[in-house]
Amino acid sequence: WPNEAETGDFIVGVIGDENVFNTLKQWYDGKPRGTKKYVIRKLEAPGEAAECQVVYVGKSKNKVFDDIKTSTTGKSVLTITDGNGLGQKGSCINFKVIDGKLKFELNQGTVNASNLKVSGQLSSMAIVI
């Protein structure tokens, strides 16, 4: 993240998936991440995504992805989705099942536009779109 040296929290927002929220909250909330600490936040509205560094959009909220994308455009926010076609719509990372196996798409254009960098190792495992 480009603002790594700034003070403050590293906010991970979750919208539309209670299980993911609860798991992240249990494992990471309040724990250190370099000079920052993780804050796991349940998002109630798409506009709240702009305050986060990472946003996970659960399947039940795929219909609001366009609003989330609009609120995070121009910001260094990694969007992660789990929905058909959302990688092409502009999610940074989109999970999908292919031949019974969980895989992920990486939208390099969206990652670049978000001023983020992805390791070569992660890129090599992804379906790059």
Backbone bond lengths (Angstrom), bond angles and torsions (degrees), N, CA, C in turn:
res aa  C-N    CA-C-N  psi(-1)  N-CA   C-N-CA  omega(-1)  CA-C   N-CA-C  phi
1 W - - - 1.450 - - 1.520 108.60 -
2 P 1.301 116.57 136.64 1.462 119.30 -176.28 1.523 114.07 -66.56
3 N 1.316 119.26 -24.69 1.470 121.73 -177.60 1.529 111.56 -96.96
4 E 1.315 116.89 26.40 1.462 122.34 -175.31 1.528 112.73 -55.99
5 A 1.315 118.21 -34.45 1.465 121.45 -177.00 1.532 112.86 -77.60
6 E 1.317 117.55 -15.47 1.468 120.55 -179.36 1.522 110.77 -70.75
7 T 1.317 115.71 153.10 1.457 119.62 175.95 1.524 109.08 -80.64
8 G 1.297 115.58 168.24 1.458 119.99 179.62 1.510 110.62 121.13
9 D 1.297 115.48 -172.05 1.457 121.65 -176.96 1.519 111.25 -99.23
10 F 1.322 115.61 159.28 1.457 122.77 173.10 1.531 105.32 -102.14
11 I 1.327 115.35 105.02 1.465 120.60 -170.08 1.524 110.62 -97.73
12 V 1.322 113.84 126.11 1.463 121.94 175.08 1.519 106.22 -111.45
13 G 1.329 116.00 116.25 1.454 121.34 -179.98 1.513 111.03 -101.30
14 V 1.316 115.74 142.05 1.461 121.90 178.27 1.516 107.55 -127.50
15 I 1.323 115.86 130.11 1.456 120.82 175.88 1.526 108.09 -130.64
16 G 1.323 116.19 127.99 1.449 120.72 172.82 1.516 117.19 87.21
17 D 1.331 119.41 12.93 1.465 120.19 177.29 1.526 109.43 -151.76
18 E 1.303 115.15 97.99 1.469 121.93 -177.13 1.532 111.64 -62.99
19 N 1.342 117.65 -38.39 1.464 120.65 -178.75 1.525 111.70 -64.92
20 V 1.318 117.13 -44.57 1.463 120.48 178.05 1.526 109.53 -63.32
21 F 1.322 117.11 -44.96 1.466 120.86 178.47 1.527 110.91 -57.00
22 N 1.333 117.01 -50.41 1.467 120.81 -177.28 1.527 112.00 -62.62
23 T 1.331 116.86 -40.42 1.468 120.79 179.58 1.524 110.90 -64.95
24 L 1.335 116.92 -48.35 1.462 120.23 179.47 1.529 111.04 -63.17
25 K 1.318 116.83 -40.87 1.467 121.73 179.54 1.532 110.20 -59.91
26 Q 1.323 115.82 -45.46 1.459 121.04 -178.08 1.535 111.71 -66.19
27 W 1.316 117.02 -41.81 1.464 120.94 -173.10 1.526 114.35 -86.79
28 Y 1.331 118.02 -31.21 1.464 119.39 -169.79 1.520 116.56 -121.56
29 D 1.309 119.11 -26.59 1.463 120.59 -171.86 1.529 111.54 -56.13
30 G 1.343 115.65 125.07 1.452 122.05 178.18 1.522 115.02 84.63
31 K 1.319 116.85 -7.30 1.467 119.72 -179.17 1.528 109.92 -81.54
32 P 1.336 116.41 153.33 1.467 119.54 -177.67 1.517 113.26 -72.60
33 R 1.311 115.40 147.12 1.460 124.28 171.44 1.526 105.39 -135.94
34 G 1.309 116.79 90.12 1.456 120.52 -174.45 1.520 109.54 64.39
35 T 1.325 116.70 -124.78 1.470 120.79 179.69 1.531 111.62 -88.60
36 K 1.301 116.67 -2.00 1.470 121.12 -178.70 1.522 108.86 -109.44
37 K 1.326 115.51 179.84 1.458 119.80 171.62 1.529 108.52 -131.15
38 Y 1.318 114.18 149.79 1.459 119.90 177.49 1.521 110.40 -72.07
39 V 1.314 115.22 136.63 1.458 122.62 170.01 1.520 105.70 -126.71
40 I 1.318 115.65 119.71 1.473 120.54 179.00 1.520 106.73 -100.09
41 R 1.329 115.12 121.59 1.460 120.92 -172.67 1.530 110.07 -124.03
42 K 1.330 115.65 134.08 1.468 120.87 172.96 1.518 107.30 -84.64
43 L 1.328 116.48 122.31 1.458 121.00 -178.92 1.525 109.59 -89.71
44 E 1.314 114.93 136.92 1.461 120.43 178.90 1.527 112.16 -101.35
45 A 1.341 116.11 -24.72 1.468 120.63 -177.43 1.521 109.29 -138.84
46 P 1.334 117.93 148.52 1.464 121.43 -178.49 1.524 114.55 -56.22
47 G 1.328 118.67 -33.94 1.450 122.07 -178.46 1.525 113.94 -63.39
48 E 1.329 116.85 -23.50 1.463 120.92 179.22 1.527 112.23 -68.13
49 A 1.327 117.44 -17.31 1.464 121.91 -178.52 1.528 112.01 -61.40
50 A 1.315 117.49 -28.70 1.462 122.14 -177.94 1.526 112.42 -64.55
51 E 1.328 118.01 -18.41 1.466 122.33 -179.11 1.524 112.62 -88.61
52 C 1.331 117.40 -1.66 1.461 122.37 -172.66 1.530 111.67 -105.86
53 Q 1.326 115.43 162.89 1.460 121.18 170.45 1.530 110.41 -95.33
54 V 1.333 116.22 -30.99 1.466 122.71 177.32 1.514 107.37 -132.89
55 V 1.345 116.23 138.04 1.463 121.18 175.51 1.518 108.35 -130.73
56 Y 1.331 115.41 125.59 1.462 120.86 173.85 1.523 108.01 -104.97
57 V 1.328 115.81 126.86 1.458 121.99 179.78 1.519 108.33 -109.06
58 G 1.332 116.74 110.52 1.459 121.53 178.65 1.523 111.30 -72.57
59 K 1.321 115.05 160.84 1.475 121.19 -176.63 1.522 113.56 -52.88
60 S 1.323 116.87 -36.62 1.467 118.80 -176.55 1.527 112.75 -68.38
61 K 1.329 117.74 -12.76 1.465 120.88 179.95 1.529 112.68 -116.45
62 N 1.333 117.72 16.67 1.463 120.22 179.31 1.521 112.33 -56.96
63 K 1.324 117.08 -29.99 1.468 120.30 -177.42 1.531 112.51 -67.51
64 V 1.345 118.12 -18.51 1.467 120.22 178.70 1.534 111.91 -99.91
65 F 1.346 117.31 9.64 1.463 119.78 -178.26 1.530 111.50 -58.76
66 D 1.331 117.96 -40.66 1.467 119.89 -179.61 1.537 110.86 -59.00
67 D 1.325 117.12 -39.47 1.466 120.95 178.04 1.536 111.14 -67.38
68 I 1.319 116.52 -38.60 1.468 120.82 177.51 1.525 109.41 -65.55
69 K 1.323 116.27 -44.18 1.465 120.61 179.39 1.531 110.52 -60.17
70 T 1.317 116.81 -42.59 1.457 121.38 178.86 1.531 110.75 -61.47
71 S 1.340 117.01 -43.03 1.469 119.68 -177.08 1.527 112.64 -72.36
72 T 1.343 118.11 -20.88 1.470 120.34 -178.07 1.528 113.26 -103.26
73 T 1.322 117.84 -4.75 1.465 120.62 -179.65 1.527 110.11 -59.36
74 G 1.338 115.25 131.51 1.447 121.17 -179.78 1.517 114.14 83.61
75 K 1.330 117.25 -0.30 1.460 121.97 179.16 1.534 108.82 -112.68
76 S 1.320 116.60 156.87 1.465 121.51 179.57 1.524 110.11 -85.97
77 V 1.340 114.96 72.70 1.460 121.83 -178.79 1.525 108.13 -120.41
78 L 1.333 115.72 124.60 1.457 121.43 175.96 1.517 107.94 -86.41
79 T 1.333 116.91 114.05 1.459 121.00 178.47 1.519 109.07 -96.40
80 I 1.330 115.38 134.30 1.457 122.71 -179.63 1.516 107.10 -126.95
81 T 1.335 115.97 127.27 1.460 120.86 -176.81 1.521 110.27 -128.94
82 D 1.316 113.45 171.41 1.456 121.94 178.96 1.528 107.10 -142.18
83 G 1.337 115.13 67.13 1.451 118.00 -176.13 1.513 112.70 -153.43
84 N 1.285 115.48 145.84 1.458 121.88 -178.69 1.531 110.97 -60.42
85 G 1.336 116.54 122.74 1.447 122.08 175.35 1.520 115.68 84.41
86 L 1.334 117.97 -1.91 1.463 118.88 -176.04 1.528 112.81 -75.82
87 G 1.319 117.50 -22.18 1.466 119.71 173.40 1.517 110.22 -63.33
88 Q 1.318 116.43 -45.25 1.464 121.13 178.45 1.523 111.74 -68.14
89 K 1.336 117.61 -27.54 1.466 120.95 179.70 1.521 112.98 -78.88
90 G 1.347 116.78 -9.58 1.453 117.83 175.77 1.510 116.91 122.69
91 S 1.328 118.75 10.24 1.459 119.91 173.53 1.527 108.48 -74.16
92 C 1.323 117.47 140.79 1.471 120.16 178.32 1.528 110.43 -63.81
93 I 1.328 115.84 -48.83 1.465 121.79 179.29 1.519 107.55 -129.48
94 N 1.326 116.04 132.39 1.457 120.93 178.92 1.526 108.66 -131.99
95 F 1.329 116.20 123.03 1.457 120.78 177.42 1.515 110.28 -80.34
96 K 1.340 115.62 145.17 1.462 120.61 175.31 1.515 109.06 -154.60
97 V 1.318 115.83 155.55 1.458 121.41 178.38 1.522 108.07 -101.94
98 I 1.336 115.40 126.59 1.464 121.99 177.86 1.521 107.33 -128.17
99 D 1.331 116.25 123.42 1.461 121.95 -178.64 1.523 111.77 52.04
100 G 1.328 116.02 41.20 1.456 121.67 177.37 1.520 114.96 76.34
101 K 1.334 117.99 6.50 1.461 121.36 -179.17 1.527 110.08 -117.60
102 L 1.338 115.24 139.59 1.455 120.68 178.09 1.522 109.30 -77.34
103 K 1.320 116.23 124.27 1.464 122.63 178.51 1.520 107.35 -130.67
104 F 1.329 115.74 175.45 1.458 117.76 177.39 1.522 110.61 -141.07
105 E 1.336 112.56 145.10 1.458 121.15 175.19 1.523 107.78 -95.09
106 L 1.318 115.72 146.24 1.455 121.98 176.33 1.515 107.30 -123.70
107 N 1.331 116.29 116.40 1.454 121.04 178.81 1.526 107.27 -91.90
108 Q 1.336 115.29 94.48 1.467 121.00 -174.38 1.532 111.71 -62.11
109 G 1.322 117.35 -34.51 1.468 120.78 178.53 1.515 111.83 -62.51
110 T 1.330 116.95 -44.05 1.462 121.08 178.96 1.523 110.88 -67.65
111 V 1.336 116.84 -40.74 1.468 120.59 177.72 1.529 109.61 -59.69
112 N 1.331 116.83 -47.38 1.469 120.82 179.08 1.519 111.57 -61.50
113 A 1.336 117.07 -43.42 1.465 121.42 -179.57 1.529 111.53 -64.32
114 S 1.334 116.23 -25.10 1.463 121.38 178.72 1.524 111.81 -86.41
115 N 1.334 116.84 2.82 1.463 122.81 -179.64 1.523 111.78 60.86
116 L 1.344 115.47 36.59 1.457 121.74 177.87 1.517 109.21 -111.65
117 K 1.328 116.36 160.91 1.457 121.91 176.99 1.519 108.60 -124.14
118 V 1.327 115.89 141.37 1.460 122.02 179.12 1.513 107.60 -116.57
119 S 1.319 116.23 136.34 1.460 119.98 -179.83 1.527 110.24 -65.02
120 G 1.315 115.11 150.82 1.455 120.69 177.58 1.516 111.92 -60.57
121 Q 1.321 116.88 -34.25 1.463 120.85 179.57 1.528 110.60 -63.97
122 L 1.336 117.11 -43.65 1.461 120.46 178.32 1.526 110.08 -66.57
123 S 1.319 117.26 -43.13 1.466 121.24 178.68 1.516 111.46 -59.64
124 S 1.329 117.16 -38.17 1.477 120.40 -177.96 1.523 112.57 -67.42
125 M 1.327 117.79 -21.22 1.474 121.36 179.30 1.525 111.37 -91.06
126 A 1.316 117.89 -11.83 1.463 122.09 -171.72 1.521 112.25 -92.57
127 I 1.322 113.90 162.52 1.466 121.41 165.12 1.522 103.84 -90.96
128 V 1.319 117.47 105.88 1.457 121.06 -174.48 1.516 109.42 -82.49
129 I 1.341 115.95 127.88 1.465 120.53 178.42 1.512 109.65 -124.64
